[in-house]
Amino acid sequence: MQVTDARTPAPPTTNVAAAYLTIANSGGEPDSLLGASTALAATVEMHESSTTDGMVQMRPVPVIDIPPGGSVTLEPGGLHLMLMGLAGELKEGDEYTLTLEFEVAGTIQVQVQVVSPTEVVGG
Amino acid sequence: MNRPAAMVSLLSGLVVFATACSPVSSTAGLAGDLPLGEDGWYGLAVARPLAMPDLVLTDTTGETYDVRRETAGRPTLLFFGYASCPDICPVHLAVLAQAMEQAGVGTNEIEVVFVSADPARDTPESMGSYLAAFDPGFVGLSGDIELVTAAMRALELPEPTYTEPDEDGYYTVGHPSTIIAFDREGMTHRLYPFGTRRAQWVHDLPLLIEGGDR
């Protein structure tokens, strides 16, 4: 399981923040992301934004499946992790550790970069 | 120029395609491939201009703000969202704020108005600190949700929706993902879907100030 490009756009308040990343399943069997946690937030939820008729809705997703040999990208306007109850301010240039829990691969820790919100939509 | 199918679905319920009746859904949230139109704009043209809704709410200083009166004679960017939104709102607002800074365009030239679709949680005070993180010149409005909903209806936008609160009381709000540009005459002019990039804003902001083609 390879996790790359883990980023959080610097949030405007300490209320909530999003995390985006790409998960590639190099193994031979299907795997699923079951959840995530970080010392920085009280809870981390998995959500999906979807746009219908120009309206964006967000709903929680119980698991994120990653097919063998495939990858899933968590990105703005789509699947994302939502950090709730932040312990402190997150500023551009900060970095934090996020723990991802997979059904098969177990626990994986990744470093998440806090970036300018402009970066997550490609400049 | 043909717009990609995903773009059309992003906007099918909005003013551009106000007559669209078959709902189309897409999870493709980004509009990074928003092409430069043949008309020289990145922002999408509106087929049928609509007037700035008659909306009077409370701004972040606690003062009454009459949207029509305050924005009269100035191009205006209007966005319905909520401050507890982690994914769409802060990115959309931050990209716009950075583009305005880069283009040297101030809120004295283009008014930016963020209207809360979640006044139960967004107070004038909390919206003030929220918007100050982007640009202290951004106007944040909150107030009676019935008034906000009526304004959205006047712009032919679907009404906001709310999920059931979780055990911590957190809920999410369904809201338009598009920033609506109005011209000096207070008519809808261009649409900027979520995912509009900084460079695309930088290109279009001077056009919005000039007025230009509808």
Interface residues (C-beta under 8 A of the other chain):
Chain A: P9 A10 P11 P12 T13 N15 V16 A17 A18 T43 H47 E48 S49 S50 T51 T52 D53 G54 M55 V56 Q57 M58 R59 P60 E75 P76 G77 G78 H80 M82 L83 M84 G85 S116 P117 T118 V120 V121 G122 G123
Chain B: S9 L10 L11 S12 G13 L14 A20 P23 V24 S25 S26 T27 A28 G29 L30 G32 A83 S84 C85 P86 D87 I88 P90 V91 L93 A94 V95 Q98 S126 S129 Y130 L131 A133 F134 L157 P158 T161 T163 D166 D168 Y170 T172 G174 H175 P176 S177 T178 P193 F194 G195 T196 R197 R198 A199
